[in-house]
């Protein structure tokens, strides 16, 4: 188990480079990865199950004790990222398939890696965990609603079916993980060190599946799409911080809100895109997986050297 944990730490350290490498391999040799496409939803379920195994009742205690910072962060999550996404699709006049994909990843809850980034950046970790948890639990309602409001001009958005899909792929695996931790804590404690590696491998598989299925589309849209996704992520990080500043939260909370808002659950975006829209719609989510694993460590390198009391 120690070897697995060390492997997970090593891959986490170089995750951005690894995801770029496997994306290139999937682009060059798509035939070796297209078989993963039908299993994207299952892979996301594994990630969410792992998230459930790490969740405790104490993660939600901060919501009851200090709800305002969590409320500010979650509202910012579900307002800023979709609005930024919609604005960028209009600014760059993106084809509707890509526009829907950008909005979809913007409508997703916080990413599963954000808590690690907040910890390394000397941010408020309890706030980060609470934001991730609450935004994830709200996703079955918020994500379909946002998609209906912002993307139904281009595609038919079946909010009921999308709601049920998110419940199945997010809430049920998380609930199973929480229950397993509740009734078999000793077993869970032994397996937790392996969870980062499992989640990373699942994300890599999802990215390669999306890239391999969209080789031709990626060849013609790669630069523009990467630029739009980079702007989406960067504005999310910036405006998340500004929002926390406007509400006079302390520095550690500003960092937590910034990272939580800017990092999305791109795996969920890829899964929903694959189930409900055209394959190309999943591309923004795959690229977001690359981008926020580059910008996140950059923010960590900046903030980790700066105290939070200034």
Helices and strands as residue ranges (DSSP letters): H 2-13, H 15-28, G 30-32, G 34-39, H 40-54, G 57-60, H 61-65, H 67-91, H 96-106, H 114-120, H 125-151, H 159-166, I 167-171, H 172-183, H 185-213, H 215-246, H 251-262, H 266-276, G 279-282, H 283-303
